Amino acid sequence: MASLCNSTQKMPIPSDDVKKGIDIEEKDENGETQDLHERTGVSVTRSFITVGILTFMYLVITMATFTVAGAMPYMQAAFKIDDSKSGLINLVFTASSALFGLIYGYLGDRWSRKHIVCIRMALWSAIIIGLSFVPNENFTAFLLVNGLVGAVELSFKITAPSIIADLCVGDRRSRALFCYCVIAFIGSGLGYIVGSKVASAASGDWRWAFRISPALGMIGVLLILVFVKEPTRGATGGNNSKPPSSKTWTSDLKQLRKNRSFLFCTLGMMSVNFVAGAIGFHAPTFLKRARDAIEPCQTEVCDYNDSLIFGGVMITAGICGVVSGAEIAKIYRKTNPRADPIVCASGLFISAIFLFLAIFMGNISLVATYVFLFFGILCLTLNCSVEADIRLYVVPAASRSTAEAIFMIGADLLGEAGSAYFIGLISDRINLQNPDSDLWKFRSLQYALMVCPFIVAIGGGFFLASARFIEEDRKKAQTESEDCVLQEVTVAPPLN
């Protein structure tokens, strides 16, 4: 552990409480140790502004991602693709982003995170503009360009949480992560709405739906350049040092490989992301086909409001789920130190029941389908801010970006990447039995989506397994930071 402290930047003088091993985060919440913002080098006001700007950028990113799903009926008609080929969009997007995950993790632990975010998000905006000019006759070009979007976008998702972790501790960190996670559901709902309504207003031209988020992205880049000051790396964990050169990247990977609670949480989120990717991508098409099965569409593309309604369900259920999960975990944590993974597991088990009912009720009652979808998504999202908090407190500060990269590879590449394609492939195979029937088109997608509730339940089992090791791994991460504090002495950087 001493190798973590071989840095040119010195440390603040450790207090007696630190030497005794008292939890720095808990003491900071009570105001009994040195001021948090003196250690981070960022003032209180600048900290709030930074979290707000990063949250806004995450809103823009998620909105752009789910614009594809909202515009999918129009894109299927324009590109003349079936369910499995439409699922390729999500597969290429997620797989290409995950392939760059370890590179971004390495850079995020060693280079300026502010500069990484600015450069990548400017490039992200430019690529999406180019995506909106791909002709309908070239679906392959769309796949490749959209893959570039995913590859560039991941750099933000990896670096932003580590910046928030270095600005906040304890309940402050939980609240910041809560806001960060909630905005993702608002963005996803807006993506469905923008994708469907803008394409509809443009007479079915899906391209216009992709020309809104780049402008917002560039506004976010300007805000980061002007207002954001990167905090001292690892300051909230008692480690004000820059990543030591003697601590190699392979040692980071070996350390994370032995972190069982981190690995089980990643496996749990693989299941969650698989289902979220499949449901989020195919839900608008599923709901449209449910209506077609009851009242067949007479035109090539029917302008239903299901994307708008589903977007509203996503926003409301996501916010309620994240709020409920954070509060339940906060209360339960007072009596059970393993509360976080138990709350995540319980939410997934209940979500599996509601998702099954929502898919089953498809063409029987759309009202019941929306109600069950609401509660299914609500329970699925109970773990969002809670699980993000787990990943931060069981991993040492100097390895957080690498851990986030590994998480993205596992949860996205092995979880979300192939889910939409896998469900679409099953749907197409079933549909071959009666391809001319609107009812059978609905049934094929319905039967394919029935896989999701079972995978959600498996994810709950992984979170239960992580509860077995959560206390041990958290203490190890905290001890590593405290050992670094005892090694060196310095004056904290000035507030800005």
N, C-alpha and C positions, 0 to 999 in steps of 0.2 A: 504493500500500500504506500510505502514511502516514495515509490517512483512517481506517484501521482503528483507529488509536491515539488518536483524538480522544475521549477519555473522561474523566470527572471522577475516576475511580478510578485512582491511580497504580500504577506497576509496581515490582517489586523491582529492586535494582541488578543489572544483568547481569554475569555473571562473564566473565573473559577467554575462557573456552571458548565462551561464547555469541557473543561478538564475533567469534571466529574461525570461527563457523559449525558447531561440533561439535554432533552430535545430542543434544539435551537428554534425550530418552527413554533413549538408551543410557547416558548418564552417570548418570542417576538410578538405573538398575538396578545400577550399580557403587558407588553411594553417594558419588560424587565431587562432586556439586553440592549445593546447599542441599536440605534435606529436603523431599520431595514434599508431605508433609502440612502443612508450614508455608505452602506456596504455595496449597494448596487451601483452607486454613482449616478442615479437617476432620481429626480425630484418626484414628489407625490403627484403633482399636476401632470408632469411629463409621463409618468407611469400610466395614469388613467388615459391620457391621449394615445399612448402607444397601444394599449390593449384595445381601445376603441377603433383605431385605424386598422389593426390586424384583423379585428372582427369584421369590419366593413369589407376588407379584401376577401375574407373567407366567404362572405355573403355573395360577392360578385362571382367567385370561382364556382360555388355550388349552383348558383343560378345558371351559369353557362353550361355546366355539366348536365343538368336536368332539362335544359332547353331541347336537347336531342330527343328525350323521351316524350316531351310535350308535342314536338313537331313530328313524331314518328309516323302517324297515319299519312301525313302529307309526304314524308320522305319515302315511305314504302311505295306510294303511288308514283312518285317522281322517278325513283331509281328502279322500280319494278322488282322489288325484293320480297322474299318471304320472311317468316319468323326467324329462322336460323341465320339467314344473312343479316337481318337487322340486329341480331344478337352479336354478330361479329364486330359491330361498331363498339360495343362496350368491351368486348374481349381485347381488341387491338388497343383501345384507349387505356385500359387498366394495365394490361401486360407491358406495354411500352413504358408506362410510368414506373412500374415496379422494377423494371430492368435497370433503371438509373438510381434506384433507391439507395444502394450502398454508397454510391459516389456522392450523392447529396448528403448522406449521413456523415461521411468522412469530412467533407468540406464544412458542414455545419458545426462540427466539433472543433474545427481548427481555423476557419476563416471568418471574416466579418459577415454575420448573418444578415445585417441590414443591406449590405451591398449585393449579397446573393439574391435576396428577395426582390430588390429593385430591378436588377438586370434581367432576372428570369421573368418577372411579371410584365416588363415592357416587351420582351420577346413573345410572351404568351398572348398579349393583345394583338401583336402584329400577325401571328400565325392564325388566330381566329378570324381576323379580317380576311386573310387569304382563303380560309376555309369556306367563307360565304360566297366565293366566286367559283367554286368547283362546279362544272357542268353536270347536268343530270345523267349524261351518258357515260360518266366515268366514276362509278362507285368505288373502284379500287383507289383512285386518287383521294377520294373523300376519306377512306379508311386510313391511308398513310398520313395525310395531313392531320386528321383527328388524333392519330397516334402521337404525333409531335406535340400536340396540345397537352396530352396527358403526361408526356415525358417532362415538359417544362413546368407544368402545374405542380408536380409533386414536390419540387424544391420549396415551395411555399408551405405546403402541408407538413413538411418535415421540420423546417426551421422555426415557424411561428410558435408552435407549442413550447419549444425550448426557450424562446425569448420570454413568453408569459411566465414560465416556470422560474426564470431568473429575476422576475419583477415582483412576484407574490409568494407568500408562504401560508400554510395552514388553511383556515377558512377563506382567506382572501384569494388564495389560489383556486380553491374549489369554486368560489363565486365567479372568478374570471373565466375559468374553464366552462362553467355553466353558461355564461353569456356567449362564449366562443362556440359551444356546441348547439345552443338554441338557434343561433343565426344560421347554422347549416340547414335546419329544417325550414326556416323562412326562405332561404335561398332556393332550396329544392322546390318548395311550393311555387315560388315566383318563376322558377324555370319552367314548370309545367304550364303555368299561365302564359308566360311570354312566348313559349314555343308554340302553343296552340293558337292563341289569339292574334299574335303578330303575323303568323303564317296565314291564318284565315283572313285577316285584314288585307294581306298582300295577294289575295286571290289564289291561295294555296302555294305560294312561292316560299318554301322553307328557308331560303337564304336570308331573308330579312330578319328572321328570328335570331340570327347569329351576329347581328351588327349592333347590338345594344351593349353587351358586356365589355367589348374592347374599350369603348369610351370610358366606362366606369373604372376599368382596370387601370387606365393611364392616369385618371384622377387619383386613384389610390397610390400609384407610384410617386406622384408629386407630393402627396401628403406624407409619405414615408420619408422622402428626401428632406422635406422641410421640418417636420415635427418630431420624427422618431430618433431617439438616441439609444443605441444598443447598450443594455445593462452589462455590468461585469459578469462574465461567465461563471456560473456556479455560486454566486454570492449568497443566495438564499439558503444554500445547503452548508454554509460555513466554508466554502471553498472559493476564495476570490482569485484563484490563480487561473491563468490561461492554460489550455490543455498542454500538459507537459510533453516535450518532444520525446522523452524516454518511454512514455506509455504508448506502445504501438497500437495500430488499428487491430491487428490480430489478437492482441491481449484484450481489447474491448470485446471482440466477438467471442473469445473463449469465456470471458466473464459472464456475458449475457447467456451463453449456452447453458451455464450452470444455474441460472436464475429461474427456478421452476415456476414461481408465481407469474413471472413475466411471460414465460413460454405458454403456460396454460391459458392466460388471459388472451394471448395472441391467437391460440387455437379457438378459443371461444368467440373471438371477434371474426375469425375466418367464417364461422357458421353464420354469425349475424350479417356480415357483409355479403355472403352468398345470397341470403334471403332478401336483404335490402336491395341488392343489385337486381335480382330477378323480379321482385314485386315492383320496385320502383320503375324498372324499364318496361315491363309488360302490362302493368296495371291499366294504363289508358287504353291500350289495345284490347285487353280483357273486358273492360267495361263497355267499350264500343261494340264489341262482338256480342256481349250480353244483350244490348239493346237491339242489335240486328237480328238476333235469334227471336226476339219477341215481335219486332216490327222491322222487317228487312229494309235496308237502305236502297234508295232508288237511283242514287248518283254514285260516281266513282269515289268521292270523299264526302261523307256526311259531316256537317258542322254541328256536332253535339257539344254539350258543355261539360262532359265528363272529365276532361283534363283540368278544367277550371275548378270543378267540385273536388276532384282528387287532390289538386294542389292545395285547396283550402283545408282538406282533411289532413294532409301532410303537415302543414304549418301548425294547425291547432293541436293535433295529436303529438307532434314532435315537441312543441313547447311544453305541453302538459306533462309529457313523459320525462323530459329532462328536468323540469322543475320538481316533479314528484320524486324522481330517482335521487336527486341531490338532497332533498329534504329528508326523505326516508333514511338514506344512508347516514346523514348527519345525526339524526336522532338515535338510530340504532347503534351507531358507532360508540355512543356513550356507555353502552352496556356490553357490547361485543366488538373486540378489536378486529374480528374477521367480517364485519358487517358489509364492507364494500363488495367483495365477490359474492356473498350470499344474496344481496339485493339484486345483483346482475343476474344470477342464476334463476332466482324466483321470477323475475320479470320475463325471462325467456321461456320458462315452462308455461306461464300463463299466456304469453303471446302465441305459443304454438296452438293452443286451443282456439283462440279467437281467429287466427289466420285460417285455420282449417274450416271454421264455420263461414268465414267470409267467402272463401273460394267455393265451398259447397253450395252456398245460397245464390251464386252468380245470376242465373236466369230465372230464379224463383222469385226473388224480391231484391231489386236494386237498393231499396232503402235499407233493408237488413244487411246487405253486403257492405254498404258504406258504414253502417254502425259498427259491424264487426271489424272492418278494416281500421276504423278509428281506434278501437280498443286494442287491436292487434299491434298497430304501429306504436301506440302509447306505451304498451308493455315492452315492446322491442327496444324502445328508446330510453327506458329507465336507466340503462347502463351507460349511456353516452358520456356524460361528464364524470360519472363515478369511475368508469373503466379508464378514462383518460388520466384521472388523478392517480389511479393505481400505477400506471406505467411511469408516472413521474416520481413517485415516492419509493418505488422498489428498485430504481435504477440510479446509480451515482450520477451526479451532475455532469461530470466530464464525459459521460458516455451517452447522454440523452438523445442527441441527434442520430447517432448510430443505432440506438435502440428504436427510435422512431422509424428509421429506414427499414430495419428488420421487420418491425411491425407492419409497415406498409407492404413489404414484399409478401409476408405471410397472409395478412388479412385481405389485401387487394389482389395480388397475383394468384394466390391459391384459393382465395375466397370469392371475391366479387368478379374477377376478370372473366371467367368462363361461365358464370351463372346464367346470364341472359342468353348466351349462345347455347348452353346445355339445355335450358328449358325450351328455347325455340326449336332446337333439333328434335327433342321429344315430341313437341307439338306438331311439327311437320311430318314426322313419321306416322303419328296417329291419324293425322288429317288425310294421308294417302288413301285411307279406306273409303272415304267419301268426300272428295275435294270440292264438290259443287254444292254442298249443303252448308248454309249459314249456321245452322244449329251445330253441325259437326265441327265447323271451324272454331266455334266457341268451346265445344266439348274437348277438342284436342288440346287447346291451351289450358283449359280448366284442369284436365287430368295431369298435364305436365306440371302445373303449379302446385299440385298436391304434394310434391316432393318437399316443398319449403317448410311446412310445419314440423316435419320429422327432423330436418336439419337444425331448426331452431332449438328443438329439445336436446339434441346432441351438444349444441353450444352451451346450454345450461349446465350440462354435466361437466364440461371443461371448467367453467367458472367455479363449480363446487370443488373440483380438484385443486384449483388455485388457492381456495380458502385454507387448505391444509398447510400451505407454506408461506402465506402472506406475511405473518408476523416476523418470521425468521429472515425473510428477504428484505423487509423494510429496515430491520435493525442493522443488517449488513451494509445496506446503502448509506444509512445515517452514520454508522461507525467509520466508514471509509472517508467521508467528508470531515468528520471530527478529527480523525488521525492527521489529515492534512493541515487542519487548523493549528495543531500542536507543533508543527514543524517549523513555521517561519513567522516573521513579524514585520509589519509595515504600517503605513498610514493609508486609510481608505481613499479612493479617488474623490475629487471634489464633486459636489452636486452640480447638475446642469439643468 
